[in-house]
């Protein structure tokens, strides 16, 4: 059996990961097709229907401007999940480039990059994000930059550790002796060995990135009105928590559901891609004995 088939079978066996993947897929489908689904327009203001409780016409109720909460929740998913994916991708690219440079070339370059990573780790993530957003103007582009810059250090450390191991292997030394250049060695022999652990760390960090975006939007440092965001919707609904709790409950439930789904998928990928976990699992023959 090919390695790809074995990997797919390992992932399929992770029932919790499959459940998280199904839930996440449904959320993404509704998010992408929200304009074509039979929801009310999330941007349509109708003050006569302000703060209506959940009903057949408005399953999640309406906000103080009479806008449909259900439609705005899925519209907010575009921003919250979109920022999470794009910011995490920026962290991945930065960490990959800097980690390979530090591990492969070593020397002063390695020291400088790792000291920058240490400085990043020295600050609590949320406080560092707040400081960055306070310096630059709040907005969507600022969120990408802040979340992407803060998350690169963990990626770089992982890639560096992997490169330090791979560059000393015999096939890499043989390729270097045969005259292969730095680019060829990195692209053909070193980079493929970094993909699997990076996929796991990328997926596991998505939930934290989405939570960080929601936290910044909750504090008013992220997405600005009238654009919907889960954190912003929760923040706006706190004032009406006693009279209209659905303003906070439904965005909060969607945020919790999405983050839990991302974490379940990340855990499943980690278990499927980690050779130590796979090798330690009991074989069928051993179970029979």
matplotlib code that plots the C-alpha trace (Angstrom):
import matplotlib.pyplot as plt

x = [0.0, 1.3, 2.2, -0.6, -3.2, -1.8, -2.0, -5.6, -6.6, -5.0, -6.9, -10.2, -9.7, -9.6, -13.3, -13.0, -11.0, -13.6, -16.3, -14.4, -13.7, -17.4, -18.5, -15.8, -16.8, -20.5, -19.5, -17.3, -20.0, -22.5, -20.0, -19.2, -22.9, -24.5, -25.5, -27.4, -29.0, -32.5, -31.4, -32.4, -29.9, -27.4, -26.8, -30.5, -31.5, -35.1, -35.5, -39.1, -37.8, -35.0, -34.0, -36.6, -36.0, -35.3, -38.2, -39.0, -38.2, -35.1, -33.7, -31.0, -33.1, -32.2, -29.7, -30.5, -30.7, -33.1, -30.4, -30.6, -28.1, -27.9, -26.8, -24.3, -22.9, -22.0, -20.8, -18.6, -17.2, -15.7, -13.6, -12.9, -11.9, -10.4, -8.1, -7.2, -6.2, -4.4, -2.5, -1.5, -0.3, 1.9, 3.3, 4.0, 5.9, 7.9, 8.7, 9.6, 12.0, 13.7, 13.8, 15.5, 17.9, 18.8, 19.2, 21.0, 23.4, 23.9, 26.4, 25.5, 22.3, 21.1, 21.9, 20.1, 16.9, 16.7, 17.2, 14.4, 12.3, 13.2, 12.1, 8.8, 8.3, 9.1, 5.9, 2.4, 0.8, -2.3, -0.4, 2.0, -0.9, -2.5, 0.8, 1.2, -2.4, -2.0, 0.9, -0.7, -4.3, -6.9, -8.3, -8.3, -4.8, -3.4, -4.8, -3.1, 0.3, 0.0, -1.2, 1.2, 4.3, 3.5, 3.0, 6.2, 8.6, 7.1, 7.2, 10.8, 12.0, 10.3, 11.7, 15.2, 15.2, 14.1, 16.8, 19.6, 18.7, 18.1, 21.2, 23.5, 22.0, 24.0, 21.9, 22.2, 26.0, 26.2, 24.2, 26.5, 29.6, 28.2, 28.1, 24.5, 24.0, 22.2, 18.9, 18.9, 19.7, 17.1, 14.3, 14.9, 16.2, 15.5, 12.1, 10.1, 11.2, 9.7, 6.2, 4.6, 5.3, 4.5, 1.1, 0.4, 1.6, -0.3, -3.6, -3.2, -2.5, -5.5, -7.9, -5.6, -5.3, -9.1, -9.4, -6.7, -8.6, -11.8, -10.1, -8.7, -12.1, -13.8, -11.5, -12.2, -8.7, -9.6, -12.3, -14.2, -18.0, -20.1, -18.1, -19.3, -16.8, -17.6, -15.5, -17.1, -20.6, -20.0, -18.7, -21.7, -24.1, -22.8, -24.8, -28.0, -27.0, -30.0, -32.6, -31.4, -28.8, -29.0, -26.8, -23.9, -24.8, -25.0, -21.7, -20.0, -21.4, -20.2, -16.8, -16.5, -17.8, -15.3, -12.3, -13.1, -13.4, -10.1, -8.4, -10.0, -8.7, -5.2, -5.1, -6.1, -3.5, -0.9, -1.8, -1.8, 1.5, 3.5, 5.5, 6.1, 2.4, 1.8, 4.7, 3.6, 0.0, -0.7, -0.8, -3.7, -1.5, -0.4, -4.0, -5.0, -2.2]
y = [0.0, 3.4, 6.0, 8.3, 5.6, 4.7, 8.4, 8.7, 5.6, 6.9, 10.2, 8.3, 6.3, 9.6, 9.9, 13.1, 14.7, 13.6, 15.1, 18.4, 18.4, 17.8, 20.7, 23.0, 22.1, 23.0, 26.3, 27.1, 26.2, 28.4, 31.2, 31.1, 30.7, 33.0, 35.5, 32.7, 30.9, 31.8, 34.2, 37.7, 40.3, 40.9, 44.5, 45.5, 47.9, 47.6, 49.6, 48.4, 44.9, 45.8, 43.3, 40.7, 37.3, 34.2, 33.2, 31.3, 34.3, 35.2, 32.0, 33.9, 37.0, 40.6, 43.2, 46.8, 47.9, 45.1, 43.2, 39.4, 37.8, 34.5, 36.2, 38.4, 35.4, 33.7, 37.0, 37.4, 34.0, 35.2, 37.7, 35.7, 32.5, 34.3, 36.4, 33.3, 31.3, 34.2, 35.4, 31.8, 31.4, 34.6, 33.1, 29.8, 31.5, 33.7, 30.8, 28.6, 31.0, 32.2, 28.7, 27.2, 30.1, 29.8, 26.0, 25.6, 28.5, 28.8, 31.2, 34.8, 34.5, 31.7, 33.7, 36.8, 35.0, 32.9, 36.0, 37.7, 34.6, 34.8, 38.4, 37.5, 34.7, 37.0, 38.9, 37.5, 37.0, 39.1, 42.0, 42.0, 42.0, 44.9, 46.9, 46.3, 47.3, 50.4, 51.5, 50.9, 51.9, 49.1, 47.4, 44.3, 44.7, 45.5, 42.3, 40.3, 41.9, 41.7, 38.1, 37.0, 38.7, 37.4, 33.8, 33.2, 32.4, 29.0, 28.0, 29.1, 27.1, 24.0, 24.3, 25.1, 22.0, 19.9, 21.4, 20.8, 17.1, 16.7, 18.5, 16.0, 13.0, 10.9, 11.6, 15.3, 15.0, 12.9, 15.5, 18.2, 16.2, 15.7, 19.5, 20.4, 24.0, 25.5, 26.0, 22.4, 21.0, 23.1, 22.5, 18.8, 17.3, 19.6, 21.3, 18.0, 16.8, 20.0, 19.8, 17.2, 18.8, 22.3, 21.1, 19.9, 23.1, 25.2, 23.4, 23.4, 27.1, 28.1, 28.0, 30.2, 32.7, 32.9, 33.4, 36.1, 37.9, 37.7, 39.1, 42.1, 42.8, 42.4, 45.1, 47.4, 46.9, 44.6, 44.8, 48.1, 48.6, 48.1, 44.9, 42.0, 39.9, 37.4, 39.3, 42.6, 41.1, 39.6, 43.0, 44.9, 42.5, 42.6, 45.8, 43.9, 40.7, 40.8, 41.9, 40.3, 37.6, 36.1, 39.0, 37.4, 33.8, 32.9, 34.5, 33.0, 29.5, 29.8, 30.9, 28.0, 25.5, 26.6, 26.7, 23.3, 21.9, 23.3, 21.8, 18.4, 18.4, 19.5, 16.8, 14.2, 15.3, 15.2, 11.7, 10.6, 12.3, 11.6, 8.4, 7.9, 7.7, 5.4, 3.1, 2.9, 1.9, -1.8, -3.9, -6.2, -9.3, -8.1, -7.6, -11.1, -12.5]
z = [0.0, -0.9, 1.8, 0.6, 1.1, 4.5, 5.5, 4.3, 6.2, 9.4, 9.0, 8.4, 11.5, 13.5, 14.1, 16.1, 13.3, 10.7, 12.8, 13.1, 9.4, 8.6, 10.9, 9.5, 5.9, 6.6, 8.2, 5.2, 2.7, 4.4, 4.7, 0.9, -0.1, 2.5, -0.3, -2.1, 0.9, 2.0, 4.7, 5.2, 4.1, 6.9, 5.9, 5.5, 8.3, 9.6, 12.8, 13.2, 13.7, 16.0, 18.8, 17.8, 19.5, 17.4, 15.2, 12.1, 9.9, 11.9, 13.5, 15.4, 16.0, 15.0, 16.3, 17.4, 13.7, 12.7, 10.8, 10.7, 13.1, 11.3, 8.0, 9.9, 11.8, 8.5, 7.0, 10.0, 9.4, 6.2, 8.1, 11.2, 9.4, 6.4, 8.6, 10.5, 7.4, 5.7, 8.8, 9.6, 6.0, 6.4, 9.6, 7.8, 4.9, 7.3, 9.6, 6.7, 5.1, 8.3, 9.8, 6.8, 6.6, 10.3, 10.3, 6.9, 7.0, 10.8, 12.2, 12.9, 10.8, 13.0, 16.1, 14.9, 13.8, 17.0, 19.2, 17.3, 18.0, 21.7, 21.8, 20.2, 22.8, 25.7, 25.3, 25.9, 22.5, 23.1, 24.7, 21.7, 19.3, 21.2, 21.1, 17.3, 16.6, 18.8, 16.7, 13.3, 12.5, 13.2, 10.1, 8.1, 6.5, 9.9, 11.3, 8.7, 9.4, 13.2, 13.4, 10.7, 12.3, 15.8, 14.8, 12.8, 15.7, 16.6, 12.9, 12.5, 15.5, 14.3, 10.8, 12.1, 14.3, 11.4, 9.0, 11.6, 11.5, 7.8, 6.6, 8.3, 6.7, 4.3, 1.1, 1.7, 2.2, -0.9, -2.9, -1.6, -2.6, -6.0, -6.6, -5.8, -4.9, -1.9, -3.7, -5.0, -1.6, 0.1, -2.4, -3.2, 0.0, 3.0, 2.3, 1.7, 5.2, 6.8, 5.2, 7.4, 10.8, 9.4, 8.2, 11.8, 13.5, 10.9, 11.5, 15.3, 15.3, 13.2, 16.1, 18.2, 15.4, 14.9, 18.7, 18.6, 15.8, 17.7, 20.8, 18.9, 17.3, 20.7, 22.0, 19.0, 17.5, 14.7, 12.1, 12.2, 11.8, 9.8, 8.8, 10.8, 12.9, 15.6, 18.2, 17.2, 17.3, 20.8, 22.0, 20.7, 22.2, 25.8, 26.5, 25.7, 27.5, 29.8, 27.3, 24.1, 24.9, 21.4, 20.2, 22.1, 22.3, 18.6, 17.5, 20.6, 19.8, 16.2, 17.3, 19.8, 17.3, 14.6, 17.0, 18.4, 14.9, 13.9, 17.0, 16.3, 12.7, 13.9, 16.5, 13.9, 11.5, 14.2, 15.2, 11.5, 10.5, 13.7, 13.0, 16.8, 17.4, 14.4, 15.4, 19.0, 18.0, 18.5, 15.3, 14.5, 14.8, 18.3, 19.3, 18.2, 20.3]

ax = plt.figure().add_subplot(projection="3d")
ax.plot(x, y, z, "-o")
ax.set_aspect("equal")
plt.show()
